[in-house]
């Protein structure tokens, strides 16, 4: 995992949890960590989110037992691009061509109030 930008991956995973977690408690915890009000370690130790972490740990243990070593190696190889997939970089808005209107004022027309 040496070529993985871990802070960026962590931020991308937290933003992904805020946007798409089916559990509102997980979204709330991710928002708290992203805001800097608490760290992941503090969230894991807090009474408010302890059950969330325990359930996630139980699920991850089941998942890790169910995948083959080849699948695990493949998953590790995808980590360098995971942040970009989970949280693509924000691209600048495309510059739209501005329609230029020709002036409708005809300088050849004079007003009766013009002094010539």
C-alpha positions as CSV (number, residue, x, y, z in Angstrom):
1,X,0.0,0.0,0.0
2,X,3.0,2.3,-0.3
3,X,1.8,3.9,-3.5
4,X,-1.7,4.7,-2.0
5,X,-2.4,8.3,-1.0
6,X,-3.9,7.2,2.3
7,X,-5.2,10.6,3.6
8,X,-6.9,11.2,0.2
9,X,-8.4,7.7,0.3
10,X,-9.6,8.2,3.9
11,X,-11.3,11.5,3.0
12,X,-12.9,10.0,-0.1
13,X,-14.3,7.0,1.9
14,X,-15.7,9.4,4.5
15,X,-17.3,11.6,1.9
16,X,-18.7,8.5,0.2
17,X,-20.2,7.4,3.5
18,X,-21.8,10.8,4.0
19,X,-23.4,10.7,0.6
20,X,-24.5,7.1,0.3
21,X,-24.6,5.2,3.5
22,X,-27.9,3.6,4.2
23,X,-27.4,4.0,7.9
24,X,-27.9,7.6,9.0
25,X,-25.7,7.0,12.1
26,X,-22.8,6.1,9.8
27,X,-23.4,9.3,7.7
28,X,-23.4,11.3,10.9
29,X,-20.2,9.8,12.1
30,X,-18.5,10.4,8.8
31,X,-19.6,14.1,8.9
32,X,-18.3,14.5,12.4
33,X,-14.9,13.1,11.4
34,X,-14.7,15.2,8.2
35,X,-15.6,18.3,10.1
36,X,-12.6,17.7,12.5
37,X,-14.8,17.5,15.6
38,X,-13.5,14.0,16.2
39,X,-11.1,11.5,14.8
40,X,-12.0,8.0,13.6
41,X,-10.3,6.6,16.7
42,X,-12.4,8.9,19.0
43,X,-15.6,7.9,17.0
44,X,-14.8,4.2,17.4
45,X,-14.4,4.7,21.2
46,X,-17.5,6.8,21.7
47,X,-20.7,5.4,23.0
48,X,-22.6,7.0,20.1
49,X,-20.8,5.1,17.4
50,X,-19.4,2.0,19.2
51,X,-22.2,-0.2,17.8
52,X,-21.7,1.0,14.3
53,X,-18.0,0.0,14.4
54,X,-18.8,-3.3,16.1
55,X,-21.2,-4.2,13.3
56,X,-18.8,-3.1,10.6
57,X,-16.0,-5.2,12.2
58,X,-18.3,-8.3,12.2
59,X,-19.3,-7.8,8.6
60,X,-15.7,-7.2,7.5
61,X,-14.6,-10.4,9.2
62,X,-17.2,-12.3,7.3
63,X,-16.2,-10.7,4.0
64,X,-12.5,-11.3,4.5
65,X,-13.2,-15.0,5.2
66,X,-15.4,-15.3,2.1
67,X,-12.9,-13.9,-0.5
68,X,-10.0,-15.8,-2.0
69,X,-6.4,-14.7,-1.8
70,X,-6.5,-13.8,-5.5
71,X,-9.6,-11.5,-4.9
72,X,-7.8,-9.9,-1.9
73,X,-4.7,-9.2,-4.0
74,X,-6.8,-7.7,-6.8
75,X,-8.6,-5.5,-4.3
76,X,-5.2,-4.3,-2.9
77,X,-4.1,-3.4,-6.5
78,X,-7.2,-1.2,-6.9
79,X,-6.4,0.9,-3.9
80,X,-4.2,3.5,-5.7
81,X,-7.2,4.5,-7.8
82,X,-9.9,4.0,-5.2
83,X,-10.0,7.6,-4.1
84,X,-10.5,8.8,-7.7
85,X,-13.3,6.3,-8.2
86,X,-15.1,7.0,-4.9
87,X,-14.6,10.8,-5.1
88,X,-13.7,12.0,-8.5
89,X,-11.9,15.3,-8.6
90,X,-14.1,18.3,-9.2
91,X,-13.5,19.6,-12.6
92,X,-14.0,23.3,-13.5
93,X,-17.2,24.2,-15.2
94,X,-16.8,24.2,-19.0
95,X,-16.6,27.6,-20.5
96,X,-19.7,28.1,-22.7
97,X,-19.5,30.1,-25.8
98,X,-21.2,33.4,-25.3
99,X,-23.6,34.4,-28.0
100,X,-22.6,37.8,-29.3
101,X,-25.5,39.9,-30.6
102,X,-24.9,42.5,-33.1
103,X,-25.9,45.9,-31.9
104,X,-29.4,46.7,-33.0
105,X,-28.8,50.4,-32.9
106,X,-28.5,51.9,-36.3
107,X,-26.2,55.0,-36.1
108,X,-27.4,56.2,-39.4
109,X,-30.8,57.1,-38.0
110,X,-31.0,60.5,-36.3
111,X,-33.3,61.9,-33.9
112,X,-35.2,65.1,-34.4
113,X,-33.6,66.3,-31.2
114,X,-30.1,65.9,-32.6
115,X,-28.5,69.2,-33.5
116,X,-26.6,69.0,-36.7
